[in-house]
Amino acid sequence: MGSNGKANGRWAGIDRPYTQDDVERLRGTVHVEHTLARLGAERLWDLLQTEDYVPTLGALSGGQAVQMVKAGLKAIYLSGWQVAADANLAGHTYPDQSLYPSNSGPALVRRLNNALLRVDQIHAAEGDTDTYWLAPIVADAEAGFGGPLNAFEVMKAFIEAGAAGVHFEDQLSSEKKCGHLGGKVLVPTAHFLRVLAAARLAADVCGVPTVLVARTDALSATLLTSDADPADEPFLTGERTPEGFFCVREGLDAAIARGRAAAPYADLVWFETSTPDLGEAREFAQAVHEEFPGKLLAYNCSPSFNWRKHLDDSEIASFQEDLAELGYRFQFVTLAGFHSLNAAMFELAHEYAREGMSAYVRLQEGEFALEDEGYTATRHQREAGAGYFDAVAQAVSGGKSSTLALEGSTEAAQFRT
């Protein structure tokens, strides 16, 4: 395939350092269909081409994903930070340092997709097919949980789970840190490009046009594993750490160099930032677009920022539109699920501890008020699919089932609207 791709269209400007023969040889004789991943990737790519920008929030559970789509969001972000903190298969609470099992992210993608499939089934069984429920999910593959071979396998796992897009960062996986923590260690530029190539190869082997996002942490990373890559020489300081890492100059120039290097291999480029700085974002975008006109960009509107410390109300209100004008088409609040979940539960528990049922009833009244906006989880039995499985019971009993769950339930008697 090399630097091929169609002159125009989906693969314009994408380099592949391997051939179609390589793809066919690695695919095997059985071509497994990955319907959710394919539909999601196609829809995400279309949104990126037709929307001013695609705003998303990080979902921590299937229920959150459903509510996001009900509220009008067209795509969902899956944060590795949230997987580490509260949604990993080890069942532990971890910092964002790749301490959890590598199949945890794909497992959460599968959970979100299963929740979206269920709500689609519930509505379709009721005769409502107006909403497109399977919002494309963009998932965090962190630093690949190892080298290029690990990235290849992790990418396949995300595709098998139905991810539409996946992002990889240029940190050393064994020392991976949240982009807003210290102690980040970069891999050489050439190594990162091999990771991206491995991820693209995995998508091609799976036969899915997965949207690949390349993230660089060079803006604030001061360590590098090796001085072997000439691309990294301008940023070396000549110092070494006790672990043997090479010290490098962090900053926007380093991020731009890495962003430019990754641009031919990725569909979107993202530089992790320390503050919501529009001038910095403009400089990065202009530098990338000088070499790669029209290259799509991504931006983390991070909860790690103290937004009001840096921007006033009008700047906050226009921030995403201003980013979109610079080419940042995919924008996301990574930890929205974590913060909304914890803040809402703390508020309820704090009031409940002091007021008892009055506090909970205020929550319920708030739910009733949201129903005018499309909220339906007040009727939680129906939300979880009780009516759908009643329809299954009716189908297999020829319409004569006497054990229907919603009929005669307290929900049917007290929450009918």
Secondary structure per residue as TSV (DSSP state, phi and psi in degrees):
chain	resnum	aa	ss	phi	psi
A	1	M	-	360.0	-40.2
A	2	G	T	53.8	-135.7
A	3	S	T	-92.8	28.9
A	4	N	-	-80.6	-151.6
A	5	G	S	112.5	157.4
A	6	K	-	-64.4	147.8
A	7	A	S	-58.2	-35.1
A	8	N	S	-129.9	163.6
A	9	G	S	100.4	-157.5
A	10	R	T	-56.4	-38.0
A	11	W	T	-105.3	16.2
A	12	A	T	-61.8	129.5
A	13	G	T	79.0	9.3
A	14	I	-	-102.9	126.5
A	15	D	-	-96.6	139.1
A	16	R	-	-127.8	116.4
A	17	P	S	-83.9	38.1
A	18	Y	S	-152.0	171.3
A	19	T	-	-108.0	166.1
A	20	Q	H	-62.4	-32.4
A	21	D	H	-62.0	-38.5
A	22	D	H	-60.4	-44.7
A	23	V	H	-61.3	-47.5
A	24	E	H	-64.7	-39.2
A	25	R	H	-66.0	-35.5
A	26	L	H	-86.0	-13.4
A	27	R	H	-77.2	-30.9
A	28	G	-	85.6	-175.9
A	29	T	S	-92.8	-16.0
A	30	V	-	-104.6	118.0
A	31	H	-	-96.8	102.9
A	32	V	-	-76.7	133.5
A	33	E	-	-84.1	133.2
A	34	H	-	-118.8	76.2
A	35	T	H	-61.9	-48.8
A	36	L	H	-64.1	-41.8
A	37	A	H	-64.3	-42.2
A	38	R	H	-67.0	-49.7
A	39	L	H	-61.0	-40.6
A	40	G	H	-65.3	-43.2
A	41	A	H	-64.5	-42.2
A	42	E	H	-64.6	-42.1
A	43	R	H	-68.6	-42.5
A	44	L	H	-60.7	-44.8
A	45	W	H	-62.0	-40.8
A	46	D	H	-63.3	-42.1
A	47	L	H	-62.0	-40.9
A	48	L	H	-65.1	-27.2
A	49	Q	H	-85.8	-27.7
A	50	T	H	-110.2	-23.4
A	51	E	S	-90.1	152.1
A	52	D	S	-58.8	-42.6
A	53	Y	-	-163.3	162.2
A	54	V	E	-111.4	104.3
A	55	P	E	-88.3	135.0
A	56	T	E	-137.6	163.7
A	57	L	E	-123.7	151.9
A	58	G	B	-78.6	122.3
A	59	A	-	-96.1	136.9
A	60	L	-	-104.3	-15.7
A	61	S	S	-149.8	166.8
A	62	G	H	-61.3	-40.5
A	63	G	H	-61.5	-40.5
A	64	Q	H	-63.8	-40.6
A	65	A	H	-60.1	-43.4
A	66	V	H	-61.8	-45.8
A	67	Q	H	-64.6	-34.7
A	68	M	H	-60.8	-44.8
A	69	V	H	-69.8	-40.6
A	70	K	H	-60.0	-34.2
A	71	A	T	-80.3	-9.5
A	72	G	T	116.7	-0.9
A	73	L	-	-74.3	145.6
A	74	K	S	-103.3	-7.4
A	75	A	-	-149.8	164.8
A	76	I	E	-131.5	141.3
A	77	Y	E	-104.4	140.9
A	78	L	E	-118.0	110.1
A	79	S	-	-90.5	130.4
A	80	G	H	-64.9	-31.6
A	81	W	H	-59.4	-46.1
A	82	Q	H	-67.7	-36.1
A	83	V	H	-60.7	-44.9
A	84	A	H	-63.0	-43.8
A	85	A	H	-76.1	-36.2
A	86	D	H	-155.1	16.4
A	87	A	-	-152.1	40.4
A	88	N	-	-109.7	160.5
A	89	L	T	-75.1	-12.4
A	90	A	T	-76.1	-18.7
A	91	G	-	74.7	20.6
A	92	H	-	-113.7	162.8
A	93	T	-	-96.0	121.7
A	94	Y	-	-127.1	153.6
A	95	P	-	-73.4	170.1
A	96	D	S	-81.0	75.2
A	97	Q	S	-136.0	29.3
A	98	S	S	55.1	38.5
A	99	L	-	-88.9	-11.3
A	100	Y	S	-94.2	163.9
A	101	P	-	-60.8	141.9
A	102	S	T	-68.5	-16.3
A	103	N	T	-89.3	4.6
A	104	S	H	-68.0	-43.7
A	105	G	H	-60.5	-51.4
A	106	P	H	-57.0	-36.1
A	107	A	H	-63.6	-39.0
A	108	L	H	-70.6	-37.4
A	109	V	H	-57.3	-45.3
A	110	R	H	-61.7	-40.7
A	111	R	H	-63.2	-44.8
A	112	L	H	-62.7	-44.5
A	113	N	H	-64.5	-38.1
A	114	N	H	-64.1	-38.2
A	115	A	H	-65.6	-41.1
A	116	L	H	-68.6	-37.8
A	117	L	H	-62.0	-41.2
A	118	R	H	-65.3	-44.4
A	119	V	H	-66.3	-33.2
A	120	D	H	-63.2	-42.8
A	121	Q	H	-65.2	-42.1
A	122	I	H	-59.4	-48.9
A	123	H	H	-69.6	-39.9
A	124	A	H	-64.4	-38.3
A	125	A	H	-64.7	-26.3
A	126	E	T	-89.7	3.0
A	127	G	T	87.1	13.0
A	128	D	-	-111.0	107.9
A	129	T	-	-121.1	26.3
A	130	D	-	-76.3	-28.9
A	131	T	S	-95.4	137.2
A	132	Y	-	-90.2	103.8
A	133	W	-	-82.9	-29.2
A	134	L	-	-81.1	66.5
A	135	A	-	-58.7	134.0
A	136	P	-	-63.8	138.7
A	137	I	E	-105.9	127.6
A	138	V	E	-104.7	119.7
A	139	A	E	-112.4	151.9
A	140	D	E	-93.6	113.2
A	141	A	-	-96.5	9.6
A	142	E	T	53.8	-134.8
A	143	A	T	-95.3	17.4
A	144	G	T	90.6	-1.9
A	145	F	T	57.0	34.9
A	146	G	S	142.2	-156.2
A	147	G	S	-85.9	-164.2
A	148	P	H	-55.9	-36.4
A	149	L	H	-66.1	-39.6
A	150	N	H	-64.1	-41.7
A	151	A	H	-61.7	-39.6
A	152	F	H	-57.9	-47.1
A	153	E	H	-71.7	-39.1
A	154	V	H	-64.5	-41.0
A	155	M	H	-61.1	-44.2
A	156	K	H	-59.8	-41.2
A	157	A	H	-63.6	-41.1
A	158	F	H	-65.4	-39.2
A	159	I	H	-65.8	-43.8
A	160	E	H	-61.0	-29.8
A	161	A	H	-82.1	-12.2
A	162	G	T	102.4	16.8
A	163	A	-	-66.6	142.0
A	164	A	S	-89.3	-35.1
A	165	G	E	-140.4	154.8
A	166	V	E	-142.0	139.8
A	167	H	E	-120.0	146.8
A	168	F	E	-125.7	148.2
A	169	E	E	-117.1	166.2
A	170	D	S	-96.7	28.5
A	171	Q	B	-89.0	162.1
A	172	L	-	-72.4	122.8
A	173	S	G	-62.1	-35.8
A	174	S	G	-74.0	-11.7
A	175	E	G	-121.6	16.2
A	176	K	-	-54.3	136.3
A	177	K	-	-131.0	155.3
A	178	C	-	-52.9	143.3
A	179	G	T	-59.7	-16.0
A	180	H	T	-107.4	17.0
A	181	L	S	-106.9	164.7
A	182	G	S	-86.4	179.0
A	183	G	-	76.0	20.5
A	184	K	-	-75.9	137.7
A	185	V	E	-118.5	123.7
A	186	L	E	-88.5	151.3
A	187	V	-	-90.6	160.1
A	188	P	-	-56.6	151.3
A	189	T	H	-53.9	-45.9
A	190	A	H	-61.8	-35.5
A	191	H	H	-65.4	-42.3
A	192	F	H	-62.6	-38.3
A	193	L	H	-65.5	-33.2
A	194	R	H	-68.0	-36.2
A	195	V	H	-62.4	-45.7
A	196	L	H	-63.5	-40.9
A	197	A	H	-63.4	-38.3
A	198	A	H	-65.0	-40.0
A	199	A	H	-65.6	-42.5
A	200	R	H	-64.9	-41.1
A	201	L	H	-60.7	-41.8
A	202	A	H	-60.2	-43.0
A	203	A	H	-63.9	-41.0
A	204	D	H	-66.2	-40.0
A	205	V	H	-62.6	-37.4
A	206	C	H	-77.9	-10.6
A	207	G	T	72.8	32.1
A	208	V	-	-125.9	134.4
A	209	P	-	-83.2	53.5
A	210	T	-	-54.5	137.1
A	211	V	E	-80.0	118.2
A	212	L	E	-102.6	126.1
A	213	V	E	-114.3	130.2
A	214	A	E	-105.3	125.3
A	215	R	E	-114.5	136.1
A	216	T	E	-114.3	139.3
A	217	D	-	-104.2	17.6
A	218	A	T	-68.5	-16.6
A	219	L	T	-60.2	-34.6
A	220	S	T	-129.6	5.8
A	221	A	-	-89.0	136.2
A	222	T	-	-117.0	6.8
A	223	L	E	-128.6	148.9
A	224	L	E	-138.8	143.8
A	225	T	S	-74.1	-30.3
A	226	S	-	-151.2	151.0
A	227	D	S	-102.3	19.1
A	228	A	-	-77.5	-21.8
A	229	D	-	-91.3	120.1
A	230	P	G	-56.9	-27.7
A	231	A	G	-63.1	-23.9
A	232	D	G	-95.2	-8.1
A	233	E	G	-57.6	-39.4
A	234	P	G	-61.6	-15.5
A	235	F	G	-109.1	-0.9
A	236	L	E	-73.7	139.4
A	237	T	E	-99.3	-12.0
A	238	G	E	90.2	-3.1
A	239	E	E	-96.8	156.8
A	240	R	E	-127.4	154.4
A	241	T	-	-99.0	167.4
A	242	P	T	-57.9	-27.3
A	243	E	T	-81.5	-7.0
A	244	G	S	96.2	2.4
A	245	F	-	-73.1	154.5
A	246	F	E	-95.6	134.0
A	247	C	E	-81.3	137.5
A	248	V	E	-131.7	157.5
A	249	R	-	-78.7	121.9
A	250	E	-	-82.5	174.1
A	251	G	S	133.6	177.3
A	252	L	H	-65.8	-36.4
A	253	D	H	-60.8	-41.2
A	254	A	H	-66.0	-41.1
A	255	A	H	-64.7	-40.3
A	256	I	H	-63.1	-44.2
A	257	A	H	-59.8	-44.1
A	258	R	H	-69.3	-40.0
A	259	G	H	-61.2	-42.9
A	260	R	H	-64.3	-40.3
A	261	A	H	-64.0	-37.4
A	262	A	H	-81.6	-22.1
A	263	A	G	-53.1	-41.8
A	264	P	G	-69.3	-15.8
A	265	Y	G	-102.5	-12.7
A	266	A	-	-122.4	158.6
A	267	D	S	-83.3	-32.0
A	268	L	E	-134.9	151.9
A	269	V	E	-121.0	138.5
A	270	W	E	-135.8	128.0
A	271	F	E	-109.1	126.1
A	272	E	-	-73.0	130.4
A	273	T	-	-109.9	162.9
A	274	S	S	-98.8	-22.9
A	275	T	S	-145.0	159.5
A	276	P	-	-80.4	82.1
A	277	D	-	-109.8	107.2
A	278	L	H	-68.1	-34.7
A	279	G	H	-63.6	-43.0
A	280	E	H	-62.4	-43.6
A	281	A	H	-62.7	-38.6
A	282	R	H	-64.9	-44.3
A	283	E	H	-63.5	-42.2
A	284	F	H	-63.2	-47.8
A	285	A	H	-60.7	-45.0
A	286	Q	H	-63.2	-39.5
A	287	A	H	-66.4	-42.7
A	288	V	H	-65.8	-43.0
A	289	H	H	-73.0	-18.2
A	290	E	H	-61.6	-38.5
A	291	E	H	-95.7	-28.9
A	292	F	S	-133.3	77.7
A	293	P	T	-56.8	133.7
A	294	G	T	78.9	3.8
A	295	K	-	-60.9	130.0
A	296	L	E	-72.9	144.5
A	297	L	E	-124.3	157.6
A	298	A	E	-124.3	153.0
A	299	Y	E	-142.5	132.3
A	300	N	E	-91.1	106.0
A	301	C	-	-82.9	77.1
A	302	S	-	-77.7	140.4
A	303	P	T	-68.8	-10.1
A	304	S	T	-72.1	-18.9
A	305	F	S	-79.5	142.3
A	306	N	-	-88.5	92.5
A	307	W	H	-59.7	-44.1
A	308	R	H	-73.0	-15.8
A	309	K	H	-72.1	-25.5
A	310	H	H	-108.7	-27.0
A	311	L	-	-134.4	149.4
A	312	D	-	-88.4	178.4
A	313	D	H	-59.7	-43.5
A	314	S	H	-67.9	-36.5
A	315	E	H	-67.7	-37.9
A	316	I	H	-64.9	-43.5
A	317	A	H	-63.2	-33.9
A	318	S	H	-100.4	0.4
A	319	F	H	-58.6	-46.8
A	320	Q	H	-70.0	-38.1
A	321	E	H	-64.8	-38.2
A	322	D	H	-65.5	-40.7
A	323	L	H	-62.0	-42.1
A	324	A	H	-59.7	-38.4
A	325	E	H	-63.7	-23.9
A	326	L	T	-87.6	-5.6
A	327	G	T	106.7	4.7
A	328	Y	E	-82.8	91.2
A	329	R	E	-86.1	-26.8
A	330	F	E	-111.7	116.9
A	331	Q	E	-128.6	138.7
A	332	F	E	-148.2	146.9
A	333	V	E	-103.6	100.8
A	334	T	T	-57.1	-48.5
A	335	L	T	-105.2	28.6
A	336	A	H	-59.8	-40.7
A	337	G	H	-63.0	-45.6
A	338	F	H	-60.8	-48.9
A	339	H	H	-71.5	-41.6
A	340	S	H	-67.3	-40.2
A	341	L	H	-62.6	-49.0
A	342	N	H	-71.3	-41.5
A	343	A	H	-64.6	-43.3
A	344	A	H	-66.0	-42.3
A	345	M	H	-69.9	-38.8
A	346	F	H	-63.1	-43.8
A	347	E	H	-61.0	-45.9
A	348	L	H	-63.5	-47.9
A	349	A	H	-64.2	-39.1
A	350	H	H	-60.7	-44.9
A	351	E	H	-74.4	-37.1
A	352	Y	H	-65.6	-37.7
A	353	A	H	-62.7	-25.5
A	354	R	H	-103.5	-25.7
A	355	E	H	-123.6	-8.8
A	356	G	T	68.7	-140.1
A	357	M	H	-63.9	-23.6
A	358	S	H	-57.2	-37.7
A	359	A	H	-66.5	-44.1
A	360	Y	H	-67.3	-38.2
A	361	V	H	-64.1	-32.3
A	362	R	H	-62.3	-39.0
A	363	L	H	-61.5	-45.7
A	364	Q	H	-64.1	-40.5
A	365	E	H	-63.3	-35.7
A	366	G	H	-63.7	-37.8
A	367	E	H	-63.7	-44.2
A	368	F	H	-57.3	-41.9
A	369	A	H	-64.7	-32.2
A	370	L	H	-74.9	-14.3
A	371	E	G	-62.6	-29.0
A	372	D	G	-65.1	-20.6
A	373	E	G	-95.0	0.2
A	374	G	T	108.6	3.2
A	375	Y	-	-73.4	135.7
A	376	T	-	-130.2	-0.8
A	377	A	T	-73.3	-6.1
A	378	T	T	-54.7	-40.3
A	379	R	S	-90.5	79.9
A	380	H	H	-70.5	-25.6
A	381	Q	H	-66.5	-46.6
A	382	R	H	-66.0	-36.7
A	383	E	H	-61.9	-34.4
A	384	A	T	-86.2	-5.5
A	385	G	T	106.0	15.0
A	386	A	H	-59.7	-41.8
A	387	G	H	-66.2	-36.8
A	388	Y	H	-61.6	-45.2
A	389	F	H	-76.1	-20.9
A	390	D	H	-62.4	-40.3
A	391	A	H	-65.0	-36.5
A	392	V	H	-62.7	-46.0
A	393	A	H	-61.7	-39.2
A	394	Q	H	-66.0	-39.1
A	395	A	H	-64.2	-43.4
A	396	V	H	-80.8	-12.8
A	397	S	T	-106.4	10.6
A	398	G	T	65.3	28.5
A	399	G	T	80.6	17.2
A	400	K	-	-119.9	21.7
A	401	S	-	-67.6	136.4
A	402	S	S	-105.6	8.0
A	403	T	-	-119.6	30.8
A	404	L	-	-64.0	139.5
A	405	A	S	-81.3	-41.3
A	406	L	S	-76.7	-31.9
A	407	E	T	-66.4	119.9
A	408	G	T	86.1	3.8
A	409	S	-	-78.3	160.3
A	410	T	H	-64.6	-30.8
A	411	E	H	-64.3	-44.6
A	412	A	H	-64.4	-34.4
A	413	A	H	-80.0	-32.3
A	414	Q	H	-113.1	-12.5
A	415	F	S	-121.8	10.5
A	416	R	-	-67.5	134.8
A	417	T	-	-118.4	360.0
